[in-house]
Amino acid sequence: MRKPLLRMTMILALLAATGVAGGLSGCAAGKASIPTADALGAAGGFSEGTDTAALRRGRDILVTECATCHRLFLPAEYSPEQWGGIVKRMATRASLSGEQAADLLLYLSAASRAGK
């Protein structure tokens, strides 16, 4: 009686560990799809003189504000022009300041161009 119970416990533990590992790797893959400001610079995603601090702030807004209400959209899913309309529409709903909306749009536009 003890061996089947031990075997079942080991199988359940293995399945749980596999599920956790799979979940963690899925999270890591999702975050890798949202490039950092430094990665955009290395990939030539923006022109010289672009405010990298603003890009960092824009990415932070995307990850912390936008993702609180809906799934995290990847910058390459829309063109820079489309992002302009989306940010304009959503900034009011998200109570973003003008500077925050500008930083977000700067980041999304640069990341969109780099992802195409």
Backbone as CSV, one residue per row, in Angstrom:
resi,resn,N_x,N_y,N_z,CA_x,CA_y,CA_z,C_x,C_y,C_z
1,MET,0.816,-1.199,0.000,0.000,0.000,0.000,0.857,1.259,0.000
2,ARG,2.000,1.257,0.648,2.843,2.450,0.721,3.493,2.775,-0.621
3,LYS,3.895,1.762,-1.388,4.573,2.030,-2.657,3.684,2.759,-3.652
4,PRO,2.438,2.363,-3.854,1.600,3.118,-4.797,1.393,4.569,-4.352
5,LEU,1.248,4.797,-3.046,1.069,6.153,-2.548,2.336,6.979,-2.771
6,LEU,3.488,6.392,-2.527,4.757,7.073,-2.749,4.948,7.394,-4.229
7,ARG,4.621,6.421,-5.063,4.748,6.628,-6.513,3.821,7.758,-6.980
8,MET,2.590,7.786,-6.497,1.634,8.828,-6.869,2.128,10.203,-6.406
9,THR,2.669,10.261,-5.206,3.203,11.516,-4.681,4.351,12.015,-5.543
10,MET,5.226,11.121,-5.939,6.365,11.511,-6.781,5.892,12.003,-8.151
11,ILE,4.903,11.338,-8.711,4.373,11.739,-10.018,3.739,13.127,-9.924
12,LEU,2.947,13.351,-8.863,2.324,14.657,-8.691,3.360,15.762,-8.491
13,ALA,4.403,15.474,-7.727,5.465,16.455,-7.509,6.174,16.778,-8.820
14,LEU,6.439,15.776,-9.630,7.082,15.978,-10.922,6.203,16.808,-11.857
15,LEU,4.914,16.508,-11.886,3.998,17.277,-12.725,3.916,18.730,-12.266
16,ALA,3.879,18.943,-10.964,3.826,20.307,-10.435,5.096,21.071,-10.799
17,ALA,6.240,20.444,-10.654,7.508,21.103,-10.985,7.576,21.432,-12.471
18,THR,7.089,20.543,-13.302,7.079,20.780,-14.741,6.166,21.957,-15.082
19,GLY,5.015,22.030,-14.434,4.088,23.133,-14.674,4.669,24.466,-14.252
20,VAL,5.321,24.508,-13.114,5.940,25.753,-12.642,7.053,26.175,-13.587
21,ALA,7.895,25.244,-13.997,8.992,25.570,-14.914,8.444,26.077,-16.246
22,GLY,7.406,25.443,-16.745,6.799,25.889,-17.997,6.190,27.267,-17.863
23,GLY,5.538,27.521,-16.738,4.949,28.836,-16.504,5.997,29.925,-16.419
24,LEU,7.081,29.652,-15.743,8.147,30.638,-15.615,8.804,30.925,-16.948
25,SER,9.007,29.901,-17.745,9.636,30.143,-19.042,8.697,30.927,-19.945
26,GLY,7.391,30.727,-19.802,6.431,31.503,-20.577,6.473,32.965,-20.204
27,CYS,6.598,33.255,-18.911,6.692,34.644,-18.457,7.966,35.290,-18.985
28,ALA,9.041,34.565,-18.932,10.317,35.120,-19.397,10.255,35.423,-20.887
29,ALA,9.614,34.566,-21.656,9.526,34.788,-23.094,8.700,36.027,-23.397
30,GLY,7.608,36.239,-22.625,6.763,37.407,-22.843,7.511,38.697,-22.576
31,LYS,8.280,38.754,-21.526,9.012,39.961,-21.183,10.117,40.242,-22.197
32,ALA,10.689,39.195,-22.772,11.744,39.386,-23.756,11.196,40.051,-25.021
33,SER,9.893,39.988,-25.229,9.280,40.587,-26.402,9.030,42.075,-26.245
34,ILE,9.238,42.599,-25.037,9.077,44.025,-24.776,10.487,44.590,-24.608
35,PRO,11.094,45.091,-25.685,12.507,45.495,-25.622,12.754,46.653,-24.661
36,THR,13.910,46.625,-24.043,14.319,47.730,-23.182,14.822,48.880,-24.056
37,ALA,14.960,50.034,-23.442,15.500,51.191,-24.169,16.922,50.900,-24.641
38,ASP,17.706,50.219,-23.801,19.078,49.880,-24.185,19.099,48.923,-25.374
39,ALA,18.187,47.949,-25.376,18.127,47.000,-26.494,17.715,47.717,-27.775
40,LEU,16.802,48.675,-27.672,16.410,49.443,-28.859,17.587,50.230,-29.415
41,GLY,18.375,50.826,-28.512,19.548,51.579,-28.950,20.565,50.694,-29.641
42,ALA,20.785,49.508,-29.079,21.745,48.565,-29.667,21.273,48.079,-31.032
43,ALA,19.958,47.989,-31.208,19.405,47.509,-32.477,19.191,48.644,-33.476
44,GLY,19.540,49.867,-33.083,19.322,51.010,-33.973,17.858,51.375,-34.077
45,GLY,17.078,51.138,-33.001,15.645,51.381,-33.007,15.240,52.837,-32.902
46,PHE,16.192,53.726,-32.668,15.868,55.144,-32.614,17.052,55.964,-33.065
47,SER,16.768,57.203,-33.429,17.829,58.051,-33.961,18.681,58.638,-32.844
48,GLU,19.877,59.050,-33.218,20.789,59.661,-32.255,20.140,60.930,-31.701
49,GLY,20.302,61.142,-30.425,19.698,62.301,-29.785,18.357,61.998,-29.146
50,THR,17.843,60.784,-29.351,16.580,60.400,-28.713,16.791,60.311,-27.213
51,ASP,15.837,60.778,-26.457,15.895,60.789,-25.000,15.693,59.363,-24.461
52,THR,16.792,58.705,-24.113,16.680,57.318,-23.628,15.971,57.244,-22.281
53,ALA,16.061,58.286,-21.480,15.322,58.292,-20.206,13.817,58.282,-20.483
54,ALA,13.388,59.025,-21.509,11.973,59.037,-21.885,11.548,57.667,-22.404
55,LEU,12.426,57.006,-23.165,12.121,55.649,-23.634,11.937,54.695,-22.450
56,ARG,12.815,54.817,-21.456,12.700,53.962,-20.264,11.391,54.231,-19.526
57,ARG,11.055,55.494,-19.385,9.793,55.850,-18.718,8.608,55.324,-19.510
58,GLY,8.668,55.440,-20.833,7.588,54.949,-21.685,7.394,53.452,-21.555
59,ARG,8.506,52.711,-21.516,8.407,51.259,-21.344,7.827,50.924,-19.977
60,ASP,8.259,51.651,-18.961,7.729,51.420,-17.612,6.223,51.651,-17.572
61,ILE,5.764,52.697,-18.245,4.325,52.977,-18.291,3.587,51.843,-18.982
62,LEU,4.137,51.356,-20.092,3.512,50.240,-20.809,3.345,49.036,-19.899
63,VAL,4.403,48.683,-19.202,4.398,47.478,-18.381,3.560,47.642,-17.111
64,THR,3.621,48.824,-16.490,2.933,48.986,-15.201,1.513,49.533,-15.323
65,GLU,1.269,50.412,-16.269,-0.061,51.025,-16.374,-0.960,50.302,-17.374
66,CYS,-0.484,50.130,-18.588,-1.320,49.547,-19.643,-1.724,48.113,-19.314
67,ALA,-0.778,47.363,-18.782,-1.031,45.945,-18.511,-1.916,45.723,-17.295
68,THR,-2.262,46.758,-16.558,-3.151,46.558,-15.417,-4.591,46.341,-15.859
69,CYS,-4.940,46.831,-17.038,-6.330,46.704,-17.509,-6.517,45.647,-18.601
70,HIS,-5.499,45.377,-19.359,-5.641,44.404,-20.455,-4.301,43.748,-20.732
71,ARG,-4.311,42.827,-21.684,-3.067,42.116,-21.993,-2.018,43.102,-22.487
72,LEU,-0.794,42.726,-22.357,0.312,43.564,-22.783,0.495,43.408,-24.292
73,PHE,0.155,44.438,-25.029,0.314,44.404,-26.482,1.781,44.631,-26.819
74,LEU,2.277,43.876,-27.762,3.659,44.031,-28.198,3.762,45.247,-29.106
75,PRO,4.820,46.024,-28.986,4.950,47.229,-29.823,4.856,46.940,-31.319
76,ALA,5.366,45.804,-31.761,5.367,45.484,-33.192,3.981,45.091,-33.718
77,GLU,3.006,44.964,-32.834,1.651,44.618,-33.281,0.985,45.763,-34.035
78,TYR,1.461,46.987,-33.836,0.889,48.151,-34.498,2.003,49.034,-35.050
79,SER,1.662,49.820,-36.053,2.625,50.766,-36.622,2.734,51.973,-35.689
80,PRO,3.792,52.773,-35.848,3.895,53.994,-35.043,2.674,54.909,-35.201
81,GLU,2.131,54.974,-36.409,0.953,55.813,-36.649,-0.254,55.278,-35.889
82,GLN,-0.433,53.956,-35.895,-1.545,53.358,-35.157,-1.385,53.583,-33.654
83,TRP,-0.146,53.453,-33.159,0.098,53.687,-31.741,-0.278,55.115,-31.362
84,GLY,-0.059,56.073,-32.275,-0.415,57.462,-31.990,-1.890,57.600,-31.628
85,GLY,-2.752,56.990,-32.427,-4.186,57.035,-32.147,-4.566,56.276,-30.888
86,ILE,-3.927,55.136,-30.683,-4.223,54.314,-29.507,-3.825,55.049,-28.230
87,VAL,-2.620,55.609,-28.223,-2.146,56.320,-27.025,-3.030,57.536,-26.756
88,LYS,-3.390,58.260,-27.800,-4.247,59.440,-27.624,-5.575,59.041,-26.977
89,ARG,-6.151,57.966,-27.448,-7.440,57.501,-26.938,-7.334,56.942,-25.516
90,MET,-6.278,56.169,-25.275,-6.167,55.468,-23.992,-5.553,56.319,-22.881
91,ALA,-4.798,57.357,-23.218,-4.144,58.178,-22.192,-5.164,58.802,-21.249
92,THR,-6.263,59.250,-21.794,-7.312,59.842,-20.963,-7.926,58.789,-20.053
93,ARG,-8.221,57.634,-20.614,-8.825,56.558,-19.816,-7.900,56.091,-18.710
94,ALA,-6.583,56.123,-18.958,-5.596,55.663,-17.977,-5.119,56.794,-17.068
95,SER,-5.665,57.988,-17.245,-5.278,59.165,-16.454,-3.785,59.462,-16.540
96,LEU,-3.234,59.326,-17.766,-1.826,59.648,-17.972,-1.677,61.149,-18.185
97,SER,-0.595,61.712,-17.682,-0.289,63.123,-17.941,0.172,63.248,-19.396
98,GLY,0.266,64.479,-19.865,0.755,64.701,-21.223,2.163,64.184,-21.413
99,GLU,3.016,64.379,-20.409,4.395,63.894,-20.492,4.442,62.364,-20.506
100,GLN,3.608,61.732,-19.692,3.580,60.266,-19.677,3.115,59.717,-21.025
101,ALA,2.085,60.336,-21.598,1.586,59.893,-22.902,2.661,60.077,-23.976
102,ALA,3.395,61.166,-23.918,4.469,61.416,-24.892,5.585,60.384,-24.744
103,ASP,5.956,60.068,-23.501,7.000,59.058,-23.263,6.547,57.691,-23.768
104,LEU,5.291,57.359,-23.489,4.755,56.067,-23.933,4.752,55.979,-25.449
105,LEU,4.303,57.036,-26.102,4.265,57.036,-27.567,5.670,56.976,-28.157
106,LEU,6.612,57.680,-27.566,7.997,57.627,-28.038,8.521,56.188,-27.974
107,TYR,8.291,55.534,-26.840,8.754,54.150,-26.684,8.064,53.229,-27.684
108,LEU,6.736,53.286,-27.747,5.994,52.371,-28.633,6.369,52.574,-30.102
109,SER,6.566,53.822,-30.497,6.939,54.109,-31.898,8.330,53.550,-32.216
110,ALA,9.280,53.784,-31.317,10.642,53.269,-31.543,10.660,51.748,-31.537
111,ALA,9.960,51.148,-30.586,9.952,49.677,-30.490,9.199,49.062,-31.661
112,SER,8.161,49.747,-32.134,7.409,49.258,-33.298,8.287,49.237,-34.540
113,ARG,9.026,50.337,-34.766,9.919,50.398,-35.929,11.016,49.343,-35.832
114,ALA,11.547,49.138,-34.633,12.625,48.157,-34.446,12.116,46.727,-34.635
115,GLY,10.836,46.497,-34.346,10.288,45.138,-34.431,9.810,44.745,-35.795
116,LYS,9.815,45.655,-36.731,9.310,45.349,-38.091,10.430,44.909,-38.999
